[in-house]
Amino acid sequence: MTAERTVPSPGVPPRDHGFSPVSVMPPRGTDHGPRLPASRPPARPDSPVPLLVADGAAVLLAATVLASARPDPLLVALLIGASLLLRPRGVGPLTPGLLDELPAVCGRAAVAWLATAALWAAHRPEDALSAGTVLAGLSVQVAAGCVLRAVVHGRRRAALLRHPHAALVVGPAATAQRVAAAVLRHPRCGVRPVGIVAGQADGGEGVPVLRTDEEVERAVIQNGVRAVLAVHPSVRAEQGPLLRSLADSGCVVWEVDADAAPYPTRERLAGFSCRRLDFAPAPGGGIGKRMLDILVSGTLLLLVSPLLLVCAVTLRMSDGPGVVFRQERIGRGGKPFTLLKFRTHRPVDEHESATRWSVANEHEMRRFCRMLRRTSLDELLQLWNVLRGDMSLVGPRPERPFFVAQFSQTYPGYAARHRMRTGITGLAQIHGLRGDTSIEDRCRFDNAYIDDWSLWQDICILLRTAATLVRPTGS
């Protein structure tokens, strides 16, 4: 990879998306931080069974309407299967209300009924369902589903009012007190702030301010804290170890925007935009992403093996021995691996290779090496890294340990890039962030890719990367 410029962008530091073991932020308070009860099981989420029973009962009521018009067990089973497969699932920190779920309930029920009617008409055209039957059954299912779901959500809200989740608010004292006061004024949130973690008190009244690790530990144990609200963009960088300790002890950590939200969100807490923070490494896209990596990298290695051989022989003849360049890079979860490339430049020594940001000067390269670099052919050997599982085809570009530690301190979102396997190409690269570009911009695009990951997005990035090879600029 060619040189990248570490030019800080103006404005406030970027909001980060996670915390990785590669971060080098010092612990808060003492060398070891608060001794939180790490053995507590995580807070148990609401059981899906009551909502499943409610949706199932609604489908059965609608099935009686269908059975009266077309008493066929296969048709009824088809409707029940489609409806339960498309049933809406409640998400978010708050228990939704009837009106919140109405569009989802109506939309999914309509899709289930229309799909069932279409499949049945294709199977038995002579017994096709009439529009009246579909409309009547759909109306019964929507009405019953909304009523039964409202009952389930009402019972859950009542339980939260009686026993709200104890929470800590982490951030500057003044901002944290403002958020805590707003949450306390809205008990329907189901969250009760019991302490504010801040470096110093602001002198005002409100929720107690916890200034030492011992006070934080005592508050967590005595109040059974299960939620944490981080209320300032810099909290993730400054209090990263503390937030991770709280998450490891079974707390759910939410990022709450005390001002206007810079990102789209449908999650609200007392009117504040919020989102749940995941401190565990991302699953890497699961088996689908890995299968795509194996299939594409294996196929490409077979197809380009003659080209790799030609490049290796030409490089050996023009620039001497040492065709393959090996360098330690940081991968998923902060684990190092050996990255492979065709050698296009000879660093002075190992220290220069590991710590000098730009080890390649194109003006000093031989013509063939410049061609390899500009066409990205020097990166083709990384297909072997992908096949081995060190990397993925699509993901954040890997960097050397020296710079990972440096950038993790400078850019709060940088360490979060290691939630997923690093890649040969990524969302940042197809947006022109290659070569001498901003690190802050790169980590923002990388984290956006991880947060919104889908297999289709990987395919689109690969296709767009293939298109950019027509006009190569180096990587």
Helices and strands as residue ranges (DSSP letters): H 49-69, H 73-85, H 98-123, G 125-127, H 131-162, E 165-170, H 173-184, G 187-189, E 191-197, E 209-210, H 213-223, E 227-230, H 235-238, H 240-248, E 252-257, E 268-269, E 272-277, H 286-319, E 324-330, G 332-334, E 336-342, H 350-355, G 362-364, H 367-375, G 377-379, H 382-388, E 392-394, H 401-410, G 415-419, E 423-425, H 427-430, H 439-451, H 455-468
